[in-house]
C-alpha cells in the first residue's frame, strides 16, 4: 500500500501558476509509476500527466507545454507545476500511484477569468 496526500491547490487568475505536491508514504516510492488526474464538475476523471520510476513523462494534449510533472525520490514526493493556467483547468486534481492503484484525497484548483 501507499498513502498519498496532495497539497498546493487554490484560486489563481488566468495566466497564473500553481505547483501541486503529492507526498507518499507506506511503500517504495522510487519504483512507483505516478500520475496526476483531474475531474471537473459533470466530467469524467482524466489523466493529466504521468511519470515513470526513471523520470520518463507523458502529458495530455490539453496541458502539454504548460504543465510539468516531476519527482523527488529522496523526498517521496511528486509535483505538478502548472503554468499559463486557463479557466478550463479548473478541477479537483488527484495524485495516483499507478503501481499500487492508490489515490490521494484531491486538491481543488480554481482558475478565474
C-alpha positions in Angstrom: 0.0 0.0 0.0 0.9 3.6 -0.4 -0.7 6.7 1.2 -0.9 9.9 -0.9 -1.6 13.4 0.3 -2.0 16.3 -2.2 -1.4 20.0 -1.4 -0.9 23.3 -3.3 -4.3 23.8 -4.8 -6.1 27.2 -4.6 -7.5 30.1 -6.5 -5.5 31.8 -9.3 -6.1 34.2 -12.1 -5.9 33.0 -15.7 -2.3 33.1 -16.9 -1.0 32.4 -13.4 0.8 29.4 -11.9 0.4 26.8 -9.2 2.6 23.9 -8.0 0.9 20.8 -6.7 2.7 18.4 -4.4 1.9 14.8 -3.6 3.6 13.3 -0.6 3.7 9.5 -0.5 4.3 7.1 2.3 4.0 3.4 3.1 5.7 2.0 0.0 8.9 2.0 -2.0 8.4 5.4 -3.7 11.3 5.1 -6.1 9.7 2.3 -8.1 6.2 3.8 -8.2 4.8 5.0 -11.5 2.9 8.1 -10.5 0.2 10.2 -12.2 -1.9 13.3 -11.8 -5.6 13.2 -12.7 -8.3 15.9 -12.6 -12.0 15.9 -12.5 -14.2 18.9 -13.3 -17.9 19.0 -12.3 -20.0 16.9 -14.7 -17.0 15.4 -16.4 -15.1 12.1 -16.1 -11.8 11.9 -14.3 -9.0 12.3 -16.8 -5.2 11.6 -16.8 -3.2 14.8 -16.9 0.4 13.6 -16.6 2.4 10.5 -15.7 6.0 9.9 -14.6 7.8 6.6 -14.5 10.3 5.4 -11.9 13.2 6.7 -14.0 11.6 10.1 -14.8 10.0 9.5 -18.3 6.9 11.7 -18.6 3.7 11.7 -20.6 1.1 14.5 -20.8 -2.4 15.1 -22.0 -2.5 17.2 -25.2 -4.6 19.8 -23.3 -1.7 20.6 -20.9 1.4 19.8 -23.0 3.8 22.7 -22.9 2.1 24.3 -19.9 2.3 21.6 -17.1 5.4 19.7 -15.9 5.4 16.6 -13.7 8.5 15.8 -11.7 9.5 13.6 -8.8 12.0 13.8 -5.9 12.5 10.2 -4.8 14.6 11.3 -1.8 11.6 13.3 -0.5 9.0 10.7 -1.6 7.1 13.5 -3.5 5.8 14.1 -6.9 5.0 17.5 -8.2 2.8 19.1 -10.9 4.0 22.6 -12.0 1.1 24.3 -13.7 1.9 27.4 -15.8 -0.3 29.6 -18.1 -3.4 28.4 -16.3 -6.8 28.6 -18.1 -10.3 28.6 -16.7 -10.8 25.2 -18.3 -8.1 23.8 -16.0 -10.5 24.3 -13.0 -10.9 20.9 -11.4 -10.1 18.7 -8.4 -6.6 17.3 -9.0 -5.8 13.8 -7.7 -2.5 12.2 -7.2 -2.4 8.5 -8.2 0.1 5.6 -7.7 -0.3 3.5 -10.8 2.0 0.8 -9.4 -0.3 0.3 -6.3 -3.6 1.8 -7.6 -3.8 4.2 -4.7 -5.4 7.7 -4.8 -5.0 10.9 -2.8 -7.9 12.9 -1.5 -7.7 15.6 -4.1 -7.0 19.3 -4.1 -9.1 22.0 -5.7 -7.7 24.2 -8.4 -9.8 27.1 -9.5 -8.8 29.5 -12.3 -10.7 32.7 -12.7 -11.2 34.6 -16.0 
